[in-house]
Amino acid sequence: MRKITIAIDGFSSTGKSTVAKQLADALGYVYVDSGAMYRAVTLYAMENGIISEKGFDKEKLIAALPSIHLRFERNRDSQKAHIFLNGRDVEKDIRNLQVSDFVSPVATIHEVRAKLVAQQQQMGLEKAVVMDGRDIGTVVFPDAELKIFMNASAQERAKRRYQELLQRGEDITYEDVLKNLEERDWVDSTREDSPLRKANGAIEINNSEMGIKDQLNLVLQLAKDRIAGRS
């Protein structure tokens, strides 16, 4: 059975990571969360005084890039891939709203994108990989055999994200989450370097009213068709 590369792009909180993880498990493929890599760089910047509500030292972050080492490692308890920043498991630390507030500006920096795209492309050399993000089908894997673009209404995405944060014990309001998503949508879609857009040949899926199981069944069938050589 031939192996393919699957690229899943889309707006924040459209369930990209959820369906990508499920799809990778169903196919026995490697899953790579590219968004976690940008979040880890953002966390590094926050922890080292490079970025805060008071300002953002872009040049200092660029200079620090050689000191930022990322890797994915399977967690023994959850059996899920966690991201490590300089040897430390930061999977939980990168998921809060504070990191979300700053990750889009960090992702606009050319040098950051170049470093992470190179790492992502290296991860996909042997195919049999599912990767999700903002520019996977347009920049990282423009020749991927299957490209998917996830979409949903801002209100539905904010509701999902709000419930997720509440379950983690975050003290946050729905209005704050919606504002954060709308701001990230604008930054991601208008940045000069690799803006978020639907890749050529990508299949768009609007999951505003779609359950997780139905979403997986749809994407899994698309993947099976491409693996079998059917368009």
Buried (B, 14 or more C-beta within 10 A) or exposed (E): EEEBBBBBBBBBBBBBBBBBBBBBBBBEBBBBBBBBBBBBBBBBBBEBEBBEEEEBBBEEBBEBBEEBEBBBEEEEEEEEBBBBBEEEEBBEBBBBBBBBBBBBBBBBBEBBBEBBBEBBEEBBEEBBBBBBBBBBBBBBBBEBBBBBBBBBEBEBBBBBBBEEBEEEEBEBEBEBBBEBBBBBBEBBEEBEBBBBBBBEEBBEBBBEEBEEEEBBEBBBEBBEEBBEEEE
